[in-house]
Amino acid sequence: MKQIQKSHCIYLVSILVGFTSATLSAFCGFYVAKADTDLFNNASKVVLVRDGDKTVLTMANDYEGEAKDFAMVIPVPTKIERGQIHVGNNAAIDRIDAFTAPRLVEYFDRDPCEPPMMMEAMADGAMMRRGAAKSIASSKKQSAKSLGVTIEAEYTVGEYDIAILSAKQSGGLFTYLNQEGYKVPAGAERVLGSYIKQKMRFFIAKVNLKEKAKLGNSYLRPLQVAYEHPRFMLPIRLGTLNAKGSQDLFVFTITKQGRVETTNYPTVKIASGDEIPVYVKDEFKPFYKDMFSTAVKRDGMKSVFLEYAWDLGWCDPCAADPLNAKELKELGVFWQTSASNGRRLGRMPGVAQSAYVTRLHLRYDAEHFPEDLMFQETKNRQNFQGRYVLRHPFKGATCELAENYYRNLETSQEKRAQNLANLTGWDINTIRSKMYRPSKDRKLDATPFWNRLWGDDDKDSGRVPVQRPQTQVAPKPVPPRPEPEPRPIKAERPWWKFWGS
């Protein structure tokens, strides 16, 4: 949790790191293991970078179970060359996850006994910114060919062995994968057949667990694939075949123009902007998990939820620093200039960048999401974020004006309790028991008004001084330097070679 406090207005950001990568499961393909080992997907975050027909797909995944060998099968819309495959960096995916995470925003009520002019001046306080395996023998290729399966290409990329397959019929591909010793989920033949009819290829990445162990990571390093095709989509149907129940999938898209939406499923905004009780600050992860589950249940698991949409050059409030050009390149943003590597892209509104991020979250199963996700890039650049407001009541005010403040506070606190119950389905009485409610036996300050106006130096007056919070005004952020115009990509050099040789 990242917390910075300034003035009477505090932006508190609680990042759901861990929630997206440890407790949820999804993947656009399926995992297969040699022998009858029970493996299933445990988490998935997918990044799609798109401009025109050019796409860079980054897949971050985790798995459960044990297997000497490991593989994943992913449908891709076109043939893939060696230079179009890259092993990425988990840190870059974690950064965009943190940057777009739902957040809490925290405010503090002011002393109702302060003169109005002082309250107005304080209201102007600044806001917080913040290994290689052997090649397949020729006999294996002949066996594949007899089944109508063509091994179009084979590559070694990092700790992965990659094969690009095409097939004439699903039965032949299904048989080939099983002959190779992979456990293909039940029901895969029908789904494979639909992809074959669309003339899609199959990207098979084998993982050598010994090579993976040398890395010392719990995550597989992300695989990245760059390709050109007019279809902007993400295959998810294979991911339902070996899933245990419904799954959660986070899709981060980076585009030039604006927000990305699904075209074959509704895209709806997650609930945002509601004031909720202050104690949720310590229970944000269970709050958001239950809030999302409640939203999915009410929706009937038929929609994709928008959790964040924003220009990558700035944020308000910031859950993490904006990504710099180097980090964006690691995610596949090929139109950024090399001159700006390592530099932050800015923090101020109006400093528009050529990178716009959309965070989509869906819970799905085969019944409710029978089709792959189809996307479109829009020109909508309206900012949106999943944010939830905490407002701390002022405690201890005893002047005459405090009575009206606390009377209104009772109403406000009840509204916040009802908001939380409605968002999460939590018991309203339990919520009320955890909240601050103004005391019923408050005592008003009996000091004459003229003493409060001019002061009272008489130590024997019995007056108890009112304690007021110390305030600080945050310095205004300095606008960043203008970003240089991106240089055009040379026509004679394939665009996907932005990763380097």
C-alpha positions as CSV (number, residue, x, y, z in Angstrom):
1,M,0.0,0.0,0.0
2,K,1.3,3.4,-0.9
3,Q,0.4,6.3,1.3
4,I,1.4,9.9,1.1
5,Q,-0.3,12.5,3.3
6,K,-0.5,16.2,2.6
7,S,-2.8,19.0,3.7
8,H,-6.4,18.1,4.6
9,C,-6.9,16.2,1.4
10,I,-5.2,12.8,1.1
11,Y,-5.1,10.4,-1.8
12,L,-4.6,6.9,-0.5
13,V,-4.0,4.3,-3.1
14,S,-4.5,0.6,-2.3
15,I,-3.1,-1.5,-5.2
16,L,-4.6,-4.9,-5.9
17,V,-1.2,-6.5,-6.5
18,G,-1.5,-10.1,-5.4
19,F,-5.3,-10.0,-5.9
20,T,-4.8,-10.2,-9.7
21,S,-2.0,-12.6,-9.7
22,A,-2.6,-15.1,-6.8
23,T,-6.2,-15.8,-6.3
24,L,-7.7,-15.6,-9.8
25,S,-7.4,-17.8,-12.8
26,A,-7.7,-17.5,-16.5
27,F,-5.8,-17.9,-19.8
28,C,-6.5,-17.4,-23.4
29,G,-5.1,-20.8,-24.3
30,F,-4.8,-24.0,-22.3
31,Y,-2.0,-25.7,-20.5
32,V,-1.1,-29.3,-21.3
33,A,1.3,-31.6,-19.6
34,K,2.9,-34.9,-20.5
35,A,1.3,-37.9,-18.8
36,D,-2.0,-37.6,-16.8
37,T,-0.9,-34.7,-14.5
38,D,-3.6,-32.5,-13.2
39,L,-2.6,-29.0,-14.2
40,F,-4.8,-26.0,-14.5
41,N,-4.5,-22.2,-15.0
42,N,-4.1,-20.2,-11.8
43,A,-3.7,-16.6,-13.0
44,S,-3.6,-14.6,-16.2
45,K,-2.8,-11.0,-17.2
46,V,-2.7,-10.3,-20.9
47,V,-1.4,-7.1,-22.5
48,L,-2.5,-6.2,-26.0
49,V,-0.6,-3.4,-27.8
50,R,-2.5,-2.4,-31.0
51,D,-2.0,0.1,-33.8
52,G,-3.7,-0.4,-37.1
53,D,-3.4,-4.1,-37.9
54,K,-0.2,-4.5,-35.9
55,T,-0.6,-6.3,-32.5
56,V,1.9,-7.3,-29.8
57,L,0.4,-9.9,-27.4
58,T,2.1,-10.4,-24.1
59,M,0.9,-13.3,-21.9
60,A,1.8,-13.6,-18.2
61,N,0.7,-16.9,-16.5
62,D,1.1,-19.0,-13.5
63,Y,0.3,-22.7,-13.0
64,E,-0.4,-25.3,-10.3
65,G,0.7,-28.9,-10.2
66,E,3.9,-30.7,-11.1
67,A,5.2,-32.0,-14.5
68,K,8.6,-32.7,-16.0
69,D,7.5,-31.1,-19.2
70,F,5.1,-28.3,-19.8
71,A,3.4,-26.7,-22.8
72,M,0.7,-24.2,-23.8
73,V,-1.3,-24.0,-26.9
74,I,-2.6,-20.7,-28.2
75,P,-4.5,-20.0,-31.5
76,V,-2.9,-17.2,-33.5
77,P,-4.4,-15.6,-36.7
78,T,-1.3,-15.9,-38.9
79,K,2.1,-17.6,-39.3
80,I,4.7,-16.4,-36.9
81,E,8.4,-16.0,-37.7
82,R,11.3,-16.3,-35.2
83,G,11.8,-12.6,-35.0
84,Q,8.2,-12.0,-34.0
85,I,8.6,-14.0,-30.8
86,H,10.1,-12.5,-27.7
87,V,10.5,-13.4,-24.0
88,G,9.3,-10.4,-21.9
89,N,9.7,-9.0,-18.4
90,N,7.3,-9.7,-15.6
91,A,8.1,-6.4,-14.0
92,A,6.7,-4.4,-16.9
93,I,3.4,-6.3,-16.6
94,D,3.3,-5.7,-12.8
95,R,3.9,-2.0,-13.4
96,I,0.9,-1.6,-15.7
97,D,-1.2,-3.7,-13.3
98,A,-0.2,-1.4,-10.5
99,F,-0.7,1.8,-12.5
100,T,-4.2,0.9,-13.5
101,A,-5.3,-0.8,-10.2
102,P,-8.6,0.3,-8.5
103,R,-7.9,2.7,-5.7
104,L,-9.1,4.4,-2.6
105,V,-9.1,8.1,-2.3
106,E,-9.0,9.5,1.2
107,Y,-10.3,12.9,2.5
108,F,-10.5,14.5,6.0
109,D,-13.3,16.6,7.1
110,R,-12.2,20.0,8.5
111,D,-13.0,21.4,12.0
112,P,-16.6,22.7,11.7
113,C,-15.6,25.4,14.2
114,E,-13.1,27.0,11.8
115,P,-14.2,30.3,10.3
116,P,-15.6,29.8,6.8
117,M,-12.8,31.9,5.2
118,M,-10.1,29.7,6.6
119,M,-12.0,26.6,5.4
120,E,-12.1,28.1,1.9
121,A,-8.4,28.8,1.9
122,M,-7.6,25.3,3.1
123,A,-9.8,23.9,0.3
124,D,-7.2,25.3,-2.2
125,G,-4.5,22.9,-0.8
126,A,-2.7,21.0,-3.6
127,M,-3.7,17.4,-4.3
128,M,-1.2,14.5,-4.0
129,R,0.3,13.2,-7.2
130,R,2.2,10.0,-6.7
131,G,16.9,-23.1,-22.8
132,A,17.0,-25.0,-25.7
133,A,15.4,-28.4,-26.4
134,K,16.2,-30.6,-29.4
135,S,14.5,-30.2,-32.8
136,I,11.6,-32.5,-33.6
137,A,12.9,-35.4,-35.7
138,S,11.8,-35.6,-39.4
139,S,9.8,-38.8,-38.5
140,K,7.7,-36.6,-36.2
141,K,7.0,-34.2,-39.0
142,Q,6.0,-37.2,-41.2
143,S,3.7,-38.4,-38.5
144,A,2.1,-35.0,-38.2
145,K,1.7,-34.7,-41.9
146,S,-0.2,-38.0,-42.1
147,L,-2.7,-36.6,-39.6
148,G,-3.2,-33.4,-41.6
149,V,-1.0,-31.4,-39.3
150,T,1.8,-29.2,-40.7
151,I,4.7,-28.1,-38.5
152,E,5.2,-24.7,-40.2
153,A,8.1,-23.5,-38.1
154,E,10.2,-24.3,-35.0
155,Y,12.1,-21.8,-32.9
156,T,14.0,-21.6,-29.6
157,V,13.4,-18.4,-27.6
158,G,14.9,-18.2,-24.2
159,E,13.7,-21.1,-22.1
160,Y,10.9,-21.9,-24.5
161,D,10.8,-24.2,-27.5
162,I,8.2,-22.9,-30.0
163,A,6.4,-24.7,-32.8
164,I,3.8,-23.1,-35.2
165,L,1.3,-25.7,-36.4
166,S,-1.5,-25.6,-38.9
167,A,-4.1,-28.4,-39.4
168,K,-6.7,-29.5,-41.8
169,Q,-9.1,-31.0,-39.3
170,S,-9.5,-30.9,-35.5
171,G,-9.4,-34.7,-35.2
172,G,-5.9,-34.9,-36.7
173,L,-4.6,-32.1,-34.5
174,F,-6.2,-33.7,-31.4
175,T,-4.6,-37.0,-32.2
176,Y,-1.2,-35.5,-32.9
177,L,-1.1,-33.7,-29.6
178,N,-2.1,-36.8,-27.7
179,Q,0.5,-38.9,-29.6
180,E,3.1,-36.5,-28.5
181,G,2.1,-37.3,-24.9
182,Y,0.1,-34.2,-24.0
183,K,-3.1,-34.3,-22.1
184,V,-5.5,-32.3,-24.1
185,P,-8.6,-31.2,-22.2
186,A,-11.9,-32.9,-22.9
187,G,-14.0,-31.0,-25.5
188,A,-10.9,-29.5,-27.2
189,E,-11.6,-31.1,-30.5
190,R,-14.7,-29.1,-31.2
191,V,-13.1,-25.8,-30.2
192,L,-10.0,-26.6,-32.2
193,G,-12.2,-27.3,-35.2
194,S,-13.7,-23.8,-35.1
195,Y,-10.2,-22.2,-35.1
196,I,-9.2,-24.4,-38.1
197,K,-12.2,-23.2,-40.0
198,Q,-11.0,-19.6,-39.4
199,K,-7.6,-20.6,-40.9
200,M,-5.8,-19.9,-37.6
201,R,-2.4,-21.4,-36.6
202,F,-1.5,-22.9,-33.3
203,F,1.3,-21.5,-31.3
204,I,2.8,-24.3,-29.0
205,A,5.4,-23.2,-26.4
206,K,7.1,-26.0,-24.4
207,V,8.7,-25.1,-21.1
208,N,11.7,-27.0,-19.7
209,L,11.1,-26.8,-15.9
210,K,14.9,-27.3,-15.3
211,E,15.7,-24.2,-17.3
212,K,12.8,-22.3,-15.7
213,A,14.1,-23.3,-12.2
214,K,17.4,-21.6,-13.0
215,L,15.5,-18.3,-13.2
216,G,14.3,-18.6,-9.6
217,N,10.9,-17.2,-10.5
218,S,7.4,-18.5,-9.6
219,Y,6.0,-17.0,-12.8
220,L,6.9,-18.2,-16.2
221,R,8.5,-15.3,-18.0
222,P,6.0,-13.7,-20.3
223,L,5.9,-14.8,-23.9
224,Q,5.3,-12.0,-26.5
225,V,4.1,-12.4,-30.1
226,A,4.0,-9.7,-32.7
227,Y,1.9,-10.1,-35.8
228,E,-0.2,-8.2,-38.3
229,H,-3.8,-9.1,-38.9
230,P,-7.0,-7.1,-39.3
231,R,-8.8,-9.1,-36.6
232,F,-8.4,-7.6,-33.1
233,M,-9.3,-10.4,-30.8
234,L,-8.2,-12.6,-27.9
235,P,-9.0,-16.4,-27.9
236,I,-10.4,-17.5,-24.6
237,R,-12.5,-20.6,-25.3
238,L,-9.6,-23.1,-25.0
239,G,-9.0,-21.6,-21.5
240,T,-12.3,-22.9,-20.3
241,L,-11.6,-26.5,-21.1
242,N,-9.3,-27.3,-18.1
243,A,-10.7,-24.7,-15.8
244,K,-12.2,-25.5,-12.4
245,G,-15.2,-23.3,-12.4
246,S,-15.3,-19.7,-13.6
247,Q,-12.2,-17.7,-14.2
248,D,-11.0,-14.2,-14.0
249,L,-9.0,-12.5,-16.8
250,F,-7.4,-9.1,-16.8
251,V,-6.7,-7.5,-20.3
252,F,-4.6,-4.4,-20.5
253,T,-4.7,-2.7,-23.9
254,I,-2.4,0.1,-25.1
255,T,-3.4,2.0,-28.2
256,K,-2.8,5.4,-29.8
257,Q,-6.3,6.7,-30.2
258,G,-8.4,5.9,-27.1
259,R,-10.4,3.4,-25.1
260,V,-10.8,-0.2,-26.2
261,E,-14.1,-2.0,-25.9
262,T,-15.4,-5.5,-26.6
263,T,-17.8,-5.7,-29.6
264,N,-19.4,-9.1,-29.0
265,Y,-20.0,-8.6,-25.2
266,P,-21.2,-5.5,-23.3
267,T,-18.5,-3.4,-21.9
268,V,-19.7,-1.8,-18.6
269,K,-18.0,0.5,-16.1
270,I,-17.3,-0.9,-12.7
271,A,-19.0,1.0,-9.9
272,S,-16.9,4.0,-9.0
273,G,-16.9,7.2,-6.9
274,D,-19.0,5.9,-4.0
275,E,-18.2,7.1,-0.4
276,I,-17.7,4.1,1.8
277,P,-16.8,3.7,5.5
278,V,-13.2,4.6,6.6
279,Y,-12.5,1.1,8.0
280,V,-12.4,-0.3,4.5
281,K,-8.9,1.2,4.3
282,D,-7.7,-1.9,6.1
283,E,-10.0,-4.3,4.3
284,F,-9.7,-3.1,0.7
285,K,-8.7,-6.4,-0.9
286,P,-11.7,-8.4,0.5
287,F,-13.9,-5.3,-0.3
288,Y,-12.9,-5.2,-3.9
289,K,-13.1,-9.0,-4.4
290,D,-16.6,-9.1,-2.9
291,M,-17.6,-5.9,-4.8
292,F,-16.6,-7.4,-8.1
293,S,-18.3,-10.7,-7.4
294,T,-21.5,-8.9,-6.5
295,A,-21.3,-6.9,-9.8
296,V,-20.8,-10.1,-11.8
297,K,-23.7,-11.8,-10.1
298,R,-26.1,-8.9,-10.7
299,D,-24.9,-8.7,-14.3
300,G,-25.4,-12.4,-14.9
301,M,-21.8,-12.9,-15.9
302,K,-22.5,-11.5,-19.4
303,S,-20.3,-8.4,-19.5
304,V,-16.7,-7.2,-19.5
305,F,-16.0,-4.6,-16.8
306,L,-14.0,-1.5,-17.5
307,E,-11.8,-0.7,-14.5
308,Y,-9.5,2.0,-15.9
309,A,-9.1,4.1,-19.0
310,W,-6.5,6.9,-19.1
311,D,-3.8,8.6,-21.1
312,L,-0.5,6.9,-20.0
313,G,1.2,10.3,-19.7
314,W,-0.5,11.3,-16.4
315,C,-2.8,10.2,-13.6
316,D,-4.9,11.7,-10.8
317,P,-4.7,10.2,-8.3
318,C,-1.8,7.9,-9.2
319,A,-1.7,4.3,-8.0
320,A,1.9,4.2,-9.2
321,D,4.2,6.4,-11.3
322,P,3.4,6.5,-15.0
323,L,5.3,4.1,-17.1
324,N,8.4,5.4,-18.9
325,A,9.2,4.8,-22.6
326,K,11.5,1.8,-21.8
327,E,8.8,0.1,-19.8
328,L,6.3,0.7,-22.6
329,K,8.7,-0.8,-25.1
330,E,9.1,-3.9,-23.0
331,L,5.3,-4.3,-23.2
332,G,5.4,-4.0,-27.0
333,V,4.7,-0.3,-27.6
334,F,6.7,-0.1,-30.9
335,W,5.9,3.5,-31.8
336,Q,7.8,5.1,-28.9
337,T,11.1,6.8,-29.7
338,S,14.4,5.5,-28.3
339,A,15.5,9.0,-27.3
340,S,12.9,9.0,-24.5
341,N,13.9,5.6,-23.0
342,G,13.9,5.8,-19.2
343,R,12.0,9.0,-19.0
344,R,8.6,9.3,-17.4
345,L,5.9,10.4,-19.7
346,G,4.5,13.1,-17.5
347,R,2.1,13.7,-14.7
348,M,0.0,16.6,-15.7
349,P,-3.4,16.8,-17.5
350,G,-3.1,18.2,-21.0
351,V,0.2,16.5,-21.6
352,A,-1.3,14.0,-24.0
353,Q,0.9,11.0,-25.0
354,S,0.6,8.6,-27.9
355,A,-0.3,5.8,-25.5
356,Y,-3.7,5.2,-24.0
357,V,-4.3,2.3,-21.6
358,T,-7.5,0.4,-21.0
359,R,-7.9,-2.1,-18.2
360,L,-10.7,-4.7,-18.7
361,H,-11.7,-7.4,-16.2
362,L,-14.0,-10.3,-16.8
363,R,-15.1,-13.4,-15.0
364,Y,-16.1,-16.1,-17.5
365,D,-16.9,-19.7,-18.2
366,A,-17.8,-21.7,-21.3
367,E,-21.6,-21.2,-20.7
368,H,-21.6,-17.4,-20.4
369,F,-18.7,-16.6,-22.8
370,P,-19.0,-19.1,-25.7
371,E,-17.2,-16.7,-28.1
372,D,-13.6,-15.3,-28.1
373,L,-13.2,-11.7,-27.2
374,M,-13.5,-9.3,-30.1
375,F,-12.2,-5.7,-29.6
376,Q,-12.4,-2.3,-31.2
377,E,-10.3,0.8,-30.5
378,T,-12.5,3.9,-30.1
379,K,-11.6,7.6,-30.1
380,N,-13.1,8.0,-26.6
381,R,-10.4,9.4,-24.4
382,Q,-12.6,10.2,-21.5
383,N,-10.8,9.3,-18.3
384,F,-12.2,6.7,-16.0
385,Q,-10.9,4.8,-13.0
386,G,-12.4,2.5,-10.3
387,R,-12.1,4.7,-7.2
388,Y,-13.7,4.6,-3.8
389,V,-13.9,7.5,-1.4
390,L,-13.0,7.5,2.3
391,R,-14.0,10.6,4.3
392,H,-12.7,10.9,7.8
393,P,-15.1,12.7,10.2
394,F,-13.7,15.4,12.4
395,K,-13.8,14.3,16.0
396,G,-14.0,16.5,19.1
397,A,-15.5,19.7,17.9
398,T,-17.5,21.4,20.7
399,C,-18.6,24.8,19.3
400,E,-22.2,25.7,18.6
401,L,-21.6,25.0,14.8
402,A,-20.6,21.5,15.6
403,E,-24.2,20.4,16.4
404,N,-25.3,20.8,12.8
405,Y,-22.1,19.1,11.5
406,Y,-22.7,16.0,13.7
407,R,-26.4,15.9,12.8
408,N,-25.5,15.8,9.1
409,L,-22.7,13.4,9.8
410,E,-25.1,10.8,11.2
411,T,-27.0,10.9,7.9
412,S,-23.7,10.7,5.9
413,Q,-22.3,7.8,7.8
414,E,-25.6,5.8,7.3
415,K,-25.4,6.5,3.6
416,R,-21.8,5.2,3.5
417,A,-22.9,2.1,5.3
418,Q,-25.7,1.5,2.8
419,N,-23.3,2.1,-0.1
420,L,-20.9,-0.6,1.2
421,A,-23.7,-3.1,1.8
422,N,-25.1,-2.5,-1.7
423,L,-21.7,-2.8,-3.4
424,T,-20.5,-6.0,-1.6
425,G,-23.5,-7.7,-0.1
426,W,-22.0,-7.4,3.4
427,D,-24.3,-7.4,6.4
428,I,-25.4,-3.8,7.1
429,N,-25.4,-4.3,10.9
430,T,-21.9,-5.6,10.9
431,I,-20.9,-2.6,8.8
432,R,-22.5,-0.2,11.2
433,S,-20.8,-1.8,14.2
434,K,-17.4,-1.1,12.7
435,M,-18.1,2.6,11.9
436,Y,-17.6,5.8,13.8
437,R,-20.9,7.3,14.8
438,P,-21.1,10.6,16.6
439,S,-21.6,10.4,20.3
440,K,-25.1,11.0,21.6
441,D,-23.9,12.8,24.7
442,R,-21.8,15.5,23.0
443,K,-21.3,18.6,25.1
444,L,-21.4,22.0,23.4
445,D,-18.7,24.6,24.1
446,A,-20.2,27.0,26.7
447,T,-17.5,29.6,26.0
448,P,-19.2,33.0,25.2
449,F,-19.0,33.8,21.5
450,W,-17.1,37.0,22.2
451,N,-14.3,35.0,23.9
452,R,-14.1,32.8,20.8
453,L,-14.0,35.9,18.7
454,W,-11.4,37.9,20.6
455,G,-9.7,35.2,22.7
456,D,-9.5,34.8,26.4
457,D,-6.3,35.1,28.4
458,D,-7.9,34.3,31.7
459,K,-6.3,31.0,32.8
460,D,-9.1,30.5,35.3
461,S,-11.9,30.7,32.8
462,G,-12.0,26.9,32.5
463,R,-11.9,27.1,28.7
464,V,-10.5,24.0,27.0
465,P,-8.6,25.0,23.8
466,V,-9.9,23.3,20.6
467,Q,-7.2,21.3,19.0
468,R,-6.9,21.8,15.3
469,P,-5.0,19.6,12.8
470,Q,-1.7,20.9,11.4
471,T,-1.8,21.4,7.7
472,Q,0.8,21.4,4.9
473,V,0.4,22.6,1.4
474,A,1.9,20.3,-1.2
475,P,4.1,21.9,-3.8
476,K,2.7,22.1,-7.3
477,P,4.2,19.5,-9.7
478,V,6.5,20.8,-12.3
479,P,5.2,20.1,-15.9
480,P,7.4,17.6,-17.8
481,R,9.4,18.6,-20.8
482,P,7.6,18.1,-24.1
483,E,8.0,14.6,-25.7
484,P,9.9,14.7,-29.0
485,E,8.0,13.7,-32.1
486,P,8.2,9.9,-32.8
487,R,10.5,9.0,-35.7
488,P,8.8,7.0,-38.5
489,I,9.7,3.3,-38.7
490,K,11.9,2.6,-41.7
491,A,9.9,0.7,-44.3
492,E,12.8,-1.7,-45.1
493,R,13.0,-2.9,-41.5
494,P,10.2,-5.2,-40.2
495,W,8.2,-3.3,-37.5
496,W,8.5,-6.1,-34.9
497,K,12.3,-5.7,-34.8
498,F,11.8,-2.9,-32.3
499,W,12.9,-5.6,-29.7
500,G,16.3,-5.7,-31.5
501,S,18.1,-8.6,-33.1
